[in-house]
Amino acid sequence: MNPEAVAHNLVRQMRKFLSASGRVGGVLGLSGGVDSTVVAKLAAIALGEKNVCALVLPAATTDKKDVKDAVRFAESLGIEYYVSDISGAVSAARKASPKKAGARPKICDGNLTARIRMALLYDTAAKKNYVVLGTSNRSELLLGYFTKYGDGGSDVLPIGALYKTEVYELAKYLKIPAAIVKKAPSAGLWPGQTDEGDIGMPYKKIDGILRKLMAATESGKPARETKELKKISRMVESSRHKRNLPPILEPYTNL
């Protein structure tokens, strides 16, 4: 990967997308992690600092250091930003959810948190006539490691074609602070949660397997199966619905 060429192409395409959208800027959720900081930096370059807005939206489970890192980075870029604690909104939404619907595992609270953030991003975008800039990378998208209509909800995905390991390369080129780059990737949806812990292997290995699967799909030749490849393959297949628009059922065709 040539990070300089990649950055140039993404900046050019972000400008083109914004021009075609008829909007005047972009808003994103800034978590203090590497993905969102890379998108923020690209957006500042592509759209201009005055046309980028970052929302820092901590919940009860958010590490305070992540909030500080996000704020510090937004200030270093010179972009507009707002910090708003959404703990009360998450709690209120949880209370409004039907009690008899079933048990409430922590993944439900995590998804609820992500969807509240998405709603606030779109509310801000509507007020400012901005687009919502997504921060998911290709590894997360292929694995389905995102919340449908949560962090998966956006108007454009600037780094959606880059594997996580490639995002790290781009981060170094863009001079993202080392303290952010070295963090363990985490959505911060519950205490101690990390991406690699949930998936059960580091991103370097995950990306290697994903590359093999994508190459096998393109060539039509199956990749050599291992226990880890089978696990990643199942994640890719079972999350396919998250990457597609909902199917429209045809009422006038007999199946």
SETI-180898 format. One record per residue (C-alpha): residue number from 0; x, y, z; residue in three letters. Coordinates in nm, 4 decimals. Each point is the difference from the previous one (the first is absolute). Example, Ala and Ser with C-alpha at 12.3 -4.5 7.8 and 13.67 -1.06 7.14 Angstrom:
! residues 2
{seq:0	px:1.2300	py:-0.4500	pz:0.7800	type:ALA} $
{seq:1	px:0.1370	py:0.3440	pz:-0.0660	type:SER} $
This chain:
! residues 255
{seq:0	px:0.0000	py:0.0000	pz:0.0000	type:MET} $
{seq:1	px:0.1178	py:0.3515	pz:-0.0864	type:ASN} $
{seq:2	px:-0.1489	py:0.2115	pz:0.2828	type:PRO} $
{seq:3	px:0.0744	py:0.3286	pz:-0.1760	type:GLU} $
{seq:4	px:-0.1909	py:-0.1070	pz:-0.3128	type:ALA} $
{seq:5	px:-0.2827	py:-0.1451	pz:0.2098	type:VAL} $
{seq:6	px:-0.0366	py:0.3226	pz:0.2002	type:ALA} $
{seq:7	px:0.0017	py:0.2073	pz:-0.3205	type:HIS} $
{seq:8	px:-0.2684	py:-0.2161	pz:-0.1623	type:ASN} $
{seq:9	px:-0.2234	py:-0.0020	pz:0.3072	type:LEU} $
{seq:10	px:0.0239	py:0.3784	pz:0.0386	type:VAL} $
{seq:11	px:-0.0895	py:0.0473	pz:-0.3666	type:ARG} $
{seq:12	px:-0.2947	py:-0.2405	pz:0.0220	type:GLN} $
{seq:13	px:-0.1314	py:0.1572	pz:0.3209	type:MET} $
{seq:14	px:-0.0061	py:0.3384	pz:-0.1714	type:ARG} $
{seq:15	px:-0.1778	py:-0.1481	pz:-0.2993	type:LYS} $
{seq:16	px:-0.2571	py:-0.1747	pz:0.2200	type:PHE} $
{seq:17	px:-0.0757	py:0.3142	pz:0.1971	type:LEU} $
{seq:18	px:-0.0392	py:0.2055	pz:-0.3180	type:SER} $
{seq:19	px:-0.2415	py:-0.2536	pz:-0.1493	type:ALA} $
{seq:20	px:-0.2008	py:-0.0211	pz:0.3246	type:SER} $
{seq:21	px:-0.0867	py:0.3682	pz:0.0046	type:GLY} $
{seq:22	px:0.1077	py:0.0189	pz:0.3648	type:ARG} $
{seq:23	px:0.2541	py:0.2426	pz:0.1415	type:VAL} $
{seq:24	px:0.2017	py:-0.2080	pz:0.2464	type:GLY} $
{seq:25	px:0.0336	py:-0.3231	pz:0.1953	type:GLY} $
{seq:26	px:-0.0713	py:-0.1195	pz:0.3531	type:VAL} $
{seq:27	px:0.1483	py:-0.3067	pz:0.1667	type:LEU} $
{seq:28	px:0.0133	py:-0.1721	pz:0.3349	type:GLY} $
{seq:29	px:0.3451	py:0.0429	pz:0.1527	type:LEU} $
{seq:30	px:0.0780	py:-0.2758	pz:0.2492	type:SER} $
{seq:31	px:0.3697	py:0.0532	pz:0.0615	type:GLY} $
{seq:32	px:0.0836	py:-0.3160	pz:-0.1952	type:GLY} $
{seq:33	px:0.2106	py:-0.0338	pz:-0.3135	type:VAL} $
{seq:34	px:-0.2834	py:-0.0400	pz:-0.2532	type:ASP} $
{seq:35	px:-0.1939	py:0.3116	pz:0.0924	type:SER} $
{seq:36	px:0.3142	py:0.2126	pz:0.0356	type:THR} $
{seq:37	px:0.1188	py:-0.1040	pz:-0.3464	type:VAL} $
{seq:38	px:-0.3397	py:0.0906	pz:-0.1480	type:VAL} $
{seq:39	px:0.0010	py:0.3333	pz:0.1850	type:ALA} $
{seq:40	px:0.3459	py:0.0843	pz:-0.1332	type:LYS} $
{seq:41	px:-0.0951	py:-0.0940	pz:-0.3576	type:LEU} $
{seq:42	px:-0.3205	py:0.2031	pz:0.0287	type:ALA} $
{seq:43	px:0.1851	py:0.3055	pz:0.1285	type:ALA} $
{seq:44	px:0.2370	py:-0.0197	pz:-0.2968	type:ILE} $
{seq:45	px:-0.2722	py:-0.0721	pz:-0.2560	type:ALA} $
{seq:46	px:-0.2802	py:0.2270	pz:0.1174	type:LEU} $
{seq:47	px:0.1838	py:0.2640	pz:0.2026	type:GLY} $
{seq:48	px:0.0079	py:0.0225	pz:0.3793	type:GLU} $
{seq:49	px:-0.2955	py:0.2399	pz:0.0126	type:LYS} $
{seq:50	px:-0.2188	py:-0.2525	pz:-0.1816	type:ASN} $
{seq:51	px:0.0558	py:-0.2947	pz:0.2335	type:VAL} $
{seq:52	px:-0.1834	py:-0.0653	pz:0.3256	type:CYS} $
{seq:53	px:0.0853	py:-0.2736	pz:0.2486	type:ALA} $
{seq:54	px:-0.2340	py:-0.1356	pz:0.2657	type:LEU} $
{seq:55	px:0.1631	py:-0.1573	pz:0.3036	type:VAL} $
{seq:56	px:-0.2783	py:-0.2067	pz:0.1559	type:LEU} $
{seq:57	px:0.1136	py:-0.1852	pz:0.3129	type:PRO} $
{seq:58	px:-0.2286	py:-0.2448	pz:0.1771	type:ALA} $
{seq:59	px:0.0274	py:-0.1489	pz:0.3476	type:ALA} $
{seq:60	px:0.2500	py:-0.2610	pz:-0.1223	type:THR} $
{seq:61	px:0.2265	py:0.2434	pz:-0.1882	type:THR} $
{seq:62	px:0.3594	py:0.0347	pz:0.1169	type:ASP} $
{seq:63	px:0.0621	py:0.3622	pz:0.1021	type:LYS} $
{seq:64	px:0.3418	py:-0.0137	pz:-0.1653	type:LYS} $
{seq:65	px:-0.1689	py:-0.0652	pz:-0.3351	type:ASP} $
{seq:66	px:-0.2080	py:0.3139	pz:0.0463	type:VAL} $
{seq:67	px:0.3096	py:0.2050	pz:0.0792	type:LYS} $
{seq:68	px:0.1839	py:-0.1426	pz:-0.3017	type:ASP} $
{seq:69	px:-0.2951	py:0.0801	pz:-0.2276	type:ALA} $
{seq:70	px:-0.0305	py:0.3565	pz:0.1263	type:VAL} $
{seq:71	px:0.3736	py:0.0598	pz:-0.0194	type:ARG} $
{seq:72	px:0.0104	py:-0.1302	pz:-0.3583	type:PHE} $
{seq:73	px:-0.3006	py:0.2083	pz:-0.1099	type:ALA} $
{seq:74	px:0.1655	py:0.3103	pz:0.1453	type:GLU} $
{seq:75	px:0.3278	py:-0.0810	pz:-0.1761	type:SER} $
{seq:76	px:-0.1848	py:-0.0189	pz:-0.3327	type:LEU} $
{seq:77	px:-0.1900	py:0.3210	pz:0.0647	type:GLY} $
{seq:78	px:-0.3373	py:-0.1575	pz:-0.0778	type:ILE} $
{seq:79	px:-0.3296	py:0.0711	pz:0.1732	type:GLU} $
{seq:80	px:-0.0845	py:-0.2559	pz:0.2675	type:TYR} $
{seq:81	px:-0.2539	py:-0.0662	pz:0.2727	type:TYR} $
{seq:82	px:0.0162	py:-0.2312	pz:0.3005	type:VAL} $
{seq:83	px:-0.3316	py:-0.1401	pz:0.1165	type:SER} $
{seq:84	px:-0.0444	py:-0.2771	pz:0.2556	type:ASP} $
{seq:85	px:-0.2714	py:-0.2354	pz:-0.1272	type:ILE} $
{seq:86	px:-0.0249	py:-0.2140	pz:0.3141	type:SER} $
{seq:87	px:-0.3401	py:0.1492	pz:0.0847	type:GLY} $
{seq:88	px:-0.1322	py:-0.0583	pz:-0.3509	type:ALA} $
{seq:89	px:0.1155	py:-0.3628	pz:0.0043	type:VAL} $
{seq:90	px:-0.1570	py:-0.0539	pz:0.3408	type:SER} $
{seq:91	px:-0.3283	py:0.1572	pz:-0.1098	type:ALA} $
{seq:92	px:-0.0115	py:-0.2088	pz:-0.3179	type:ALA} $
{seq:93	px:0.0744	py:-0.3155	pz:0.1980	type:ARG} $
{seq:94	px:-0.2884	py:0.0768	pz:0.2377	type:LYS} $
{seq:95	px:-0.2332	py:0.0626	pz:-0.2951	type:ALA} $
{seq:96	px:0.0796	py:-0.3400	pz:-0.1515	type:SER} $
{seq:97	px:-0.2721	py:-0.2647	pz:0.0660	type:PRO} $
{seq:98	px:0.0895	py:-0.1872	pz:0.3180	type:LYS} $
{seq:99	px:-0.1697	py:-0.3256	pz:-0.1071	type:LYS} $
{seq:100	px:0.1823	py:-0.0220	pz:-0.3323	type:ALA} $
{seq:101	px:0.2681	py:-0.2212	pz:0.1558	type:GLY} $
{seq:102	px:0.3334	py:0.0102	pz:0.1762	type:ALA} $
{seq:103	px:0.2288	py:0.2959	pz:-0.0635	type:ARG} $
{seq:104	px:0.3602	py:-0.1087	pz:-0.0685	type:PRO} $
{seq:105	px:0.2747	py:0.2614	pz:-0.0043	type:LYS} $
{seq:106	px:0.0124	py:-0.0123	pz:-0.3803	type:ILE} $
{seq:107	px:-0.3501	py:0.1552	pz:-0.0034	type:CYS} $
{seq:108	px:0.1205	py:0.2951	pz:0.2074	type:ASP} $
{seq:109	px:0.3029	py:0.0333	pz:-0.2265	type:GLY} $
{seq:110	px:-0.2168	py:0.0083	pz:-0.3120	type:ASN} $
{seq:111	px:-0.2382	py:0.2470	pz:0.1614	type:LEU} $
{seq:112	px:0.2908	py:0.2311	pz:0.0821	type:THR} $
{seq:113	px:0.1305	py:-0.0167	pz:-0.3577	type:ALA} $
{seq:114	px:-0.3454	py:0.0772	pz:-0.1441	type:ARG} $
{seq:115	px:-0.0497	py:0.3000	pz:0.2261	type:ILE} $
{seq:116	px:0.3341	py:0.1356	pz:-0.1210	type:ARG} $
{seq:117	px:-0.1092	py:-0.0516	pz:-0.3601	type:MET} $
{seq:118	px:-0.3257	py:0.1879	pz:0.0639	type:ALA} $
{seq:119	px:0.1906	py:0.2958	pz:0.1449	type:LEU} $
{seq:120	px:0.2417	py:0.0048	pz:-0.2937	type:LEU} $
{seq:121	px:-0.2873	py:0.0145	pz:-0.2483	type:TYR} $
{seq:122	px:-0.1807	py:0.2613	pz:0.2074	type:ASP} $
{seq:123	px:0.3130	py:0.2169	pz:-0.0062	type:THR} $
{seq:124	px:0.0499	py:-0.0645	pz:-0.3714	type:ALA} $
{seq:125	px:-0.3551	py:0.1138	pz:-0.0716	type:ALA} $
{seq:126	px:0.0458	py:0.3203	pz:0.2003	type:LYS} $
{seq:127	px:0.3261	py:0.0892	pz:-0.1722	type:LYS} $
{seq:128	px:-0.0763	py:-0.1355	pz:-0.3495	type:ASN} $
{seq:129	px:0.2916	py:-0.2428	pz:0.0365	type:TYR} $
{seq:130	px:0.0561	py:-0.3623	pz:-0.0978	type:VAL} $
{seq:131	px:0.0738	py:-0.2672	pz:0.2597	type:VAL} $
{seq:132	px:0.3507	py:-0.1390	pz:-0.0342	type:LEU} $
{seq:133	px:0.0241	py:-0.3648	pz:0.1028	type:GLY} $
{seq:134	px:0.3103	py:-0.1348	pz:0.1728	type:THR} $
{seq:135	px:-0.0222	py:-0.3746	pz:-0.0678	type:SER} $
{seq:136	px:0.2889	py:-0.1741	pz:-0.1754	type:ASN} $
{seq:137	px:-0.0119	py:-0.2937	pz:-0.2412	type:ARG} $
{seq:138	px:0.0881	py:-0.2585	pz:0.2639	type:SER} $
{seq:139	px:-0.2944	py:0.1046	pz:0.2190	type:GLU} $
{seq:140	px:-0.2370	py:0.0167	pz:-0.2963	type:LEU} $
{seq:141	px:0.0903	py:-0.3481	pz:-0.1269	type:LEU} $
{seq:142	px:-0.0222	py:-0.1533	pz:0.3470	type:LEU} $
{seq:143	px:-0.3275	py:0.1752	pz:0.0785	type:GLY} $
{seq:144	px:0.1772	py:0.1487	pz:0.2997	type:TYR} $
{seq:145	px:-0.2221	py:0.3062	pz:0.0208	type:PHE} $
{seq:146	px:-0.3512	py:0.0850	pz:0.1110	type:THR} $
{seq:147	px:-0.2573	py:0.0022	pz:-0.2760	type:LYS} $
{seq:148	px:-0.1522	py:0.3500	pz:-0.0110	type:TYR} $
{seq:149	px:0.2497	py:0.0987	pz:0.2682	type:GLY} $
{seq:150	px:0.3640	py:0.0603	pz:-0.0873	type:ASP} $
{seq:151	px:-0.0920	py:-0.1722	pz:-0.3276	type:GLY} $
{seq:152	px:-0.2291	py:0.2924	pz:-0.0859	type:GLY} $
{seq:153	px:0.1670	py:0.2710	pz:-0.2080	type:SER} $
{seq:154	px:-0.0094	py:0.1778	pz:-0.3358	type:ASP} $
{seq:155	px:0.3540	py:-0.0880	pz:-0.1070	type:VAL} $
{seq:156	px:0.2767	py:-0.2286	pz:0.1280	type:LEU} $
{seq:157	px:0.3373	py:0.1677	pz:-0.0628	type:PRO} $
{seq:158	px:0.2071	py:-0.2938	pz:0.1295	type:ILE} $
{seq:159	px:-0.2487	py:-0.2771	pz:-0.0793	type:GLY} $
{seq:160	px:0.2288	py:-0.1498	pz:-0.2653	type:ALA} $
{seq:161	px:0.3025	py:-0.0175	pz:0.2314	type:LEU} $
{seq:162	px:0.0772	py:-0.2965	pz:0.2227	type:TYR} $
{seq:163	px:0.0732	py:0.0863	pz:0.3625	type:LYS} $
{seq:164	px:0.3716	py:-0.0603	pz:-0.0481	type:THR} $
{seq:165	px:-0.0071	py:0.2436	pz:-0.2937	type:GLU} $
{seq:166	px:-0.1738	py:0.2604	pz:0.2165	type:VAL} $
{seq:167	px:0.2980	py:-0.0199	pz:0.2351	type:TYR} $
{seq:168	px:0.2367	py:0.0638	pz:-0.2917	type:GLU} $
{seq:169	px:-0.2067	py:0.2993	pz:-0.1075	type:LEU} $
{seq:170	px:-0.0113	py:0.1269	pz:0.3598	type:ALA} $
{seq:171	px:0.3784	py:0.0063	pz:0.0160	type:LYS} $
{seq:172	px:0.0201	py:0.1905	pz:-0.3277	type:TYR} $
{seq:173	px:-0.2577	py:0.2520	pz:0.1258	type:LEU} $
{seq:174	px:0.1998	py:0.0382	pz:0.3234	type:LYS} $
{seq:175	px:-0.2831	py:-0.1098	pz:0.2279	type:ILE} $
{seq:176	px:0.1284	py:0.0140	pz:0.3633	type:PRO} $
{seq:177	px:0.1787	py:-0.3188	pz:0.1049	type:ALA} $
{seq:178	px:-0.2112	py:-0.0202	pz:0.3166	type:ALA} $
{seq:179	px:-0.3091	py:-0.0458	pz:-0.2195	type:ILE} $
{seq:180	px:0.1602	py:-0.2367	pz:-0.2507	type:VAL} $
{seq:181	px:0.1284	py:-0.2305	pz:0.2757	type:LYS} $
{seq:182	px:-0.3373	py:-0.0388	pz:0.1730	type:LYS} $
{seq:183	px:-0.1662	py:-0.3413	pz:-0.0010	type:ALA} $
{seq:184	px:-0.2872	py:0.0333	pz:-0.2532	type:PRO} $
{seq:185	px:-0.3309	py:0.0211	pz:0.1864	type:SER} $
{seq:186	px:-0.3525	py:0.1255	pz:-0.0545	type:ALA} $
{seq:187	px:-0.0131	py:0.0700	pz:0.3740	type:GLY} $
{seq:188	px:-0.3509	py:-0.1377	pz:0.0247	type:LEU} $
{seq:189	px:0.0669	py:-0.1724	pz:0.3330	type:TRP} $
{seq:190	px:0.2907	py:-0.0021	pz:0.2488	type:PRO} $
{seq:191	px:0.3057	py:-0.1912	pz:-0.1192	type:GLY} $
{seq:192	px:-0.1403	py:-0.0620	pz:-0.3474	type:GLN} $
{seq:193	px:0.2503	py:-0.0194	pz:-0.2870	type:THR} $
{seq:194	px:-0.0466	py:-0.0929	pz:-0.3651	type:ASP} $
{seq:195	px:0.2762	py:-0.2595	pz:-0.0019	type:GLU} $
{seq:196	px:-0.1250	py:-0.1483	pz:0.3269	type:GLY} $
{seq:197	px:-0.3502	py:-0.0426	pz:-0.1409	type:ASP} $
{seq:198	px:0.1210	py:-0.1534	pz:-0.3252	type:ILE} $
{seq:199	px:0.2688	py:-0.2104	pz:0.1646	type:GLY} $
{seq:200	px:0.3019	py:0.0956	pz:-0.2106	type:MET} $
{seq:201	px:0.2085	py:0.3083	pz:-0.0857	type:PRO} $
{seq:202	px:-0.0856	py:0.2161	pz:-0.3015	type:TYR} $
{seq:203	px:0.3231	py:-0.0966	pz:-0.1748	type:LYS} $
{seq:204	px:-0.1204	py:-0.3598	pz:-0.0132	type:LYS} $
{seq:205	px:-0.3619	py:0.0999	pz:-0.0685	type:ILE} $
{seq:206	px:0.1000	py:0.2116	pz:-0.2986	type:ASP} $
{seq:207	px:0.2226	py:-0.2761	pz:-0.1367	type:GLY} $
{seq:208	px:-0.2944	py:-0.2417	pz:0.0082	type:ILE} $
{seq:209	px:-0.2398	py:0.2544	pz:-0.1497	type:LEU} $
{seq:210	px:0.2423	py:0.0608	pz:-0.2876	type:ARG} $
{seq:211	px:0.0133	py:-0.3742	pz:-0.0684	type:LYS} $
{seq:212	px:-0.3800	py:-0.0236	pz:0.0024	type:LEU} $
{seq:213	px:-0.0396	py:0.2954	pz:-0.2353	type:MET} $
{seq:214	px:0.2673	py:-0.1395	pz:-0.2349	type:ALA} $
{seq:215	px:-0.1723	py:-0.3394	pz:0.0022	type:ALA} $
{seq:216	px:-0.3334	py:0.1629	pz:-0.0846	type:THR} $
{seq:217	px:0.1525	py:0.1866	pz:-0.2939	type:GLU} $
{seq:218	px:0.1890	py:-0.2995	pz:-0.1367	type:SER} $
{seq:219	px:-0.2685	py:-0.2584	pz:0.0681	type:GLY} $
{seq:220	px:0.2597	py:-0.2206	pz:0.1711	type:LYS} $
{seq:221	px:-0.0761	py:-0.0829	pz:0.3647	type:PRO} $
{seq:222	px:0.2563	py:0.1019	pz:0.2599	type:ALA} $
{seq:223	px:0.1644	py:-0.2682	pz:0.2138	type:ARG} $
{seq:224	px:-0.2296	py:-0.0454	pz:0.2976	type:GLU} $
{seq:225	px:0.1220	py:0.0412	pz:0.3539	type:THR} $
{seq:226	px:-0.1928	py:0.0402	pz:0.3254	type:LYS} $
{seq:227	px:0.0623	py:0.3753	pz:-0.0047	type:GLU} $
{seq:228	px:-0.0943	py:0.0370	pz:-0.3660	type:LEU} $
{seq:229	px:-0.3276	py:-0.1843	pz:0.0609	type:LYS} $
{seq:230	px:-0.0799	py:0.2361	pz:0.2888	type:LYS} $
{seq:231	px:0.0682	py:0.3147	pz:-0.2028	type:ILE} $
{seq:232	px:-0.1878	py:-0.1436	pz:-0.2998	type:SER} $
{seq:233	px:-0.3070	py:-0.0629	pz:0.2189	type:ARG} $
{seq:234	px:0.0143	py:0.3584	pz:0.1269	type:MET} $
{seq:235	px:0.0168	py:0.1358	pz:-0.3549	type:VAL} $
{seq:236	px:-0.2917	py:-0.2130	pz:-0.1213	type:GLU} $
{seq:237	px:-0.2268	py:0.0463	pz:0.3025	type:SER} $
{seq:238	px:0.0376	py:0.3794	pz:-0.0141	type:SER} $
{seq:239	px:-0.0708	py:0.0353	pz:-0.3717	type:ARG} $
{seq:240	px:-0.3433	py:0.1501	pz:0.0750	type:HIS} $
{seq:241	px:0.1690	py:0.2859	pz:0.1880	type:LYS} $
{seq:242	px:0.1844	py:0.1097	pz:-0.3144	type:ARG} $
{seq:243	px:-0.3039	py:-0.0028	pz:-0.2290	type:ASN} $
{seq:244	px:-0.3133	py:0.2082	pz:-0.0226	type:LEU} $
{seq:245	px:-0.3103	py:-0.1781	pz:0.1353	type:PRO} $
{seq:246	px:-0.1554	py:-0.2265	pz:-0.2658	type:PRO} $
{seq:247	px:-0.3269	py:0.1187	pz:-0.1527	type:ILE} $
{seq:248	px:-0.2429	py:-0.2873	pz:-0.0295	type:LEU} $
{seq:249	px:-0.1829	py:-0.0363	pz:-0.3319	type:GLU} $
{seq:250	px:-0.3792	py:-0.0320	pz:0.0526	type:PRO} $
{seq:251	px:-0.0875	py:-0.0677	pz:-0.3651	type:TYR} $
{seq:252	px:0.2243	py:-0.3008	pz:-0.0660	type:THR} $
{seq:253	px:-0.0904	py:-0.3590	pz:0.0856	type:ASN} $
{seq:254	px:0.3037	py:-0.1725	pz:0.1461	type:LEU} $
